Amino acid sequence: MKRAPTVRKSGRVLIRKAKAADKAPILEISKNIWGGHDYLPAVWDDWLADKKGRLIVATVNGRTVGVAHASMQANYVAWLEGVRVHEKYRGFGIAGKLNSALVEWARSRSARVARLCTGSSNQASRNHLQKIGFPVLQTFQRLDITRGLRAKPTGIRTPRRPSNRLWEWLKARPTFTENHAMYSDGWTWYPLTAKTFRQHLTHGHVLVTSKNGQPSSCCIFIDEAKFLTLGFVAGERAEVMKLVRTLRFLMFRMKRERLRVILPSRSSLLRSLDRSGFEKTAKIIVYERFLGQR
Ligand SMILES: CC(C)(COP(=O)(O)OP(=O)(O)OC[C@H]1O[C@@H](n2cnc3c(N)ncnc32)[C@H](O)[C@@H]1OP(=O)(O)O)[C@@H](O)C(=O)NCCC(=O)NCCS
């Protein structure tokens, strides 16, 4: 347990591992966040039970007033998420203490970097991250469309076998660098490695077009109950738009409510998507801190 400075003389902030009894006060805090649409109640039990991740709370005078979670992704990357602080205890630096406790945990797990994201309109979160010196890695734009397509574009392949050639081609695209070797499901950014790429291939979640026997575009998509999410895309614009139309066709056939596309916020594809009816729905900032030797 860590001792920390006094919160406006009203009590000390303690950071500790979460326990079952923290659920009620945390869900109470969560009720007032994002108009009651916070995802935390849906994940609390899994986070608490998960031995591989780390769920911590902040207490003041024994009262549970904050929470945060971390887990290890591929390639020694730690993902931090779910920071919530009780309304009455905001502005005292509690989020910063939760964050540094998770960073310490990540270090103890040999993480190379810690990453997290926040909506660009979340000023409190951005202030807190700036204050603790968490550097911005990349800003992403999320675009949505609810209209599917009935016609299936031709010339699209769904390769399922691991392909070193495709992986080498993908890694050499400028968008691979722009994406900082990550893909997203819309909420979390994951390392895009040979292994994670292979997993998406075997699940049939990679679409490819080719020209003259060479890949000309490739995307990874995530299929969830209501959404399809294009979480990474690379290649020539016209070919990429074919992949997007294929996903709109899949969305129609699989009866998903919407297709979301996640792109680096300066992507040249934004205009093409805008013209084909996509709406910009969120700007999300991904942060990354190196966890070198202290
Ligand atoms: C974001 C959050 C976790 C920050 O927690 P915190 O313990 O108050 O963080 P800090 O004490 O370090 O304060 C952060 C900064 O935001 C400021 N701040 C607090 N509420 C704010 C608001 N509504 N709008 C703008 N700034 C705000 C604080 O004054 C402080 O800035 P300052 O040091 O320049 O004064 C907290 O506001 C919260 O729980 N928000 C709702 C959930 C959320 O958005 N979580 C993050 C999801 S990525």
The ligand as an SDF file (V2000), in Angstrom:
LIG
                    3D

 48 50  0  0  0  0  0  0  0  0999 V2000
  -10.6910   12.1580  -15.6100 C   0  0  0  0  0  0  0  0  0  0  0  0
  -10.6870   11.9150  -14.1010 C   0  0  0  0  0  0  0  0  0  0  0  0
  -10.3830   10.4560  -13.8690 C   0  0  0  0  0  0  0  0  0  0  0  0
   -9.6110   12.8070  -13.4840 C   0  0  0  0  0  0  0  0  0  0  0  0
   -9.5230   12.5020  -12.1130 O   0  0  0  0  0  0  0  0  0  0  0  0
   -8.9280   13.5170  -11.0160 P   0  0  0  0  0  0  0  0  0  0  0  0
   -8.5220   12.7150   -9.8390 O   0  0  0  0  0  0  0  0  0  0  0  0
   -9.8640   14.6200  -10.7990 O   0  0  0  0  0  0  0  0  0  0  0  0
   -7.6380   14.0510  -11.7570 O   0  0  0  0  0  0  0  0  0  0  0  0
   -6.7560   15.2530  -11.2580 P   0  0  0  0  0  0  0  0  0  0  0  0
   -6.9980   15.5540   -9.8280 O   0  0  0  0  0  0  0  0  0  0  0  0
   -5.3670   14.9610  -11.6820 O   0  0  0  0  0  0  0  0  0  0  0  0
   -7.3600   16.4800  -12.0790 O   0  0  0  0  0  0  0  0  0  0  0  0
   -7.2930   16.5070  -13.4380 C   0  0  0  0  0  0  0  0  0  0  0  0
   -7.4040   17.8990  -13.9770 C   0  0  0  0  0  0  0  0  0  0  0  0
   -8.7040   18.0680  -14.5260 O   0  0  0  0  0  0  0  0  0  0  0  0
   -9.3120   19.2310  -14.0000 C   0  0  0  0  0  0  0  0  0  0  0  0
  -10.7240   18.9710  -14.0220 N   0  0  0  0  0  0  0  0  0  0  0  0
  -11.4690   18.3170  -13.1340 C   0  0  0  0  0  0  0  0  0  0  0  0
  -12.7510   18.2620  -13.5880 N   0  0  0  0  0  0  0  0  0  0  0  0
  -12.7640   18.9050  -14.7670 C   0  0  0  0  0  0  0  0  0  0  0  0
  -13.7690   19.1910  -15.7180 C   0  0  0  0  0  0  0  0  0  0  0  0
  -15.0270   18.7810  -15.5420 N   0  0  0  0  0  0  0  0  0  0  0  0
  -13.4470   19.8680  -16.8470 N   0  0  0  0  0  0  0  0  0  0  0  0
  -12.1790   20.2750  -17.0620 C   0  0  0  0  0  0  0  0  0  0  0  0
  -11.1740   20.0340  -16.1790 N   0  0  0  0  0  0  0  0  0  0  0  0
  -11.4770   19.3490  -15.0580 C   0  0  0  0  0  0  0  0  0  0  0  0
   -8.6800   19.3660  -12.6600 C   0  0  0  0  0  0  0  0  0  0  0  0
   -8.8470   20.6730  -12.1740 O   0  0  0  0  0  0  0  0  0  0  0  0
   -7.2370   19.0210  -12.9730 C   0  0  0  0  0  0  0  0  0  0  0  0
   -6.5790   20.0430  -13.7030 O   0  0  0  0  0  0  0  0  0  0  0  0
   -5.6550   21.0910  -12.9660 P   0  0  0  0  0  0  0  0  0  0  0  0
   -4.6370   20.3180  -12.2110 O   0  0  0  0  0  0  0  0  0  0  0  0
   -5.0810   21.8620  -14.1100 O   0  0  0  0  0  0  0  0  0  0  0  0
   -6.5490   21.8580  -12.0960 O   0  0  0  0  0  0  0  0  0  0  0  0
  -12.0460   12.2840  -13.4520 C   0  0  0  0  0  0  0  0  0  0  0  0
  -12.4090   13.5640  -13.8730 O   0  0  0  0  0  0  0  0  0  0  0  0
  -13.1560   11.3020  -13.7830 C   0  0  0  0  0  0  0  0  0  0  0  0
  -13.3760   10.3190  -13.0870 O   0  0  0  0  0  0  0  0  0  0  0  0
  -13.8970   11.5870  -14.8680 N   0  0  0  0  0  0  0  0  0  0  0  0
  -14.9670   10.7220  -15.3310 C   0  0  0  0  0  0  0  0  0  0  0  0
  -14.4380    9.4200  -15.9380 C   0  0  0  0  0  0  0  0  0  0  0  0
  -13.4220    9.6610  -17.0020 C   0  0  0  0  0  0  0  0  0  0  0  0
  -13.5730   10.5240  -17.8800 O   0  0  0  0  0  0  0  0  0  0  0  0
  -12.3730    8.8220  -16.9740 N   0  0  0  0  0  0  0  0  0  0  0  0
  -11.2820    8.8700  -17.9290 C   0  0  0  0  0  0  0  0  0  0  0  0
  -11.6760    8.0560  -19.0810 C   0  0  0  0  0  0  0  0  0  0  0  0
  -10.3800    7.9580  -20.2250 S   0  0  0  0  0  0  0  0  0  0  0  0
  1  2  1  0
  2  3  1  0
  2  4  1  0
  2 36  1  0
  4  5  1  0
  5  6  1  0
  6  7  2  0
  6  8  1  0
  6  9  1  0
  9 10  1  0
 10 11  2  0
 10 12  1  0
 10 13  1  0
 13 14  1  0
 14 15  1  0
 15 16  1  0
 15 30  1  0
 16 17  1  0
 17 18  1  0
 17 28  1  0
 18 19  1  0
 18 27  1  0
 19 20  2  0
 20 21  1  0
 21 22  1  0
 21 27  2  0
 22 23  1  0
 22 24  2  0
 24 25  1  0
 25 26  2  0
 26 27  1  0
 28 29  1  0
 28 30  1  0
 30 31  1  0
 31 32  1  0
 32 33  2  0
 32 34  1  0
 32 35  1  0
 36 37  1  0
 36 38  1  0
 38 39  2  0
 38 40  1  0
 40 41  1  0
 41 42  1  0
 42 43  1  0
 43 44  2  0
 43 45  1  0
 45 46  1  0
 46 47  1  0
 47 48  1  0
M  END
$$$$
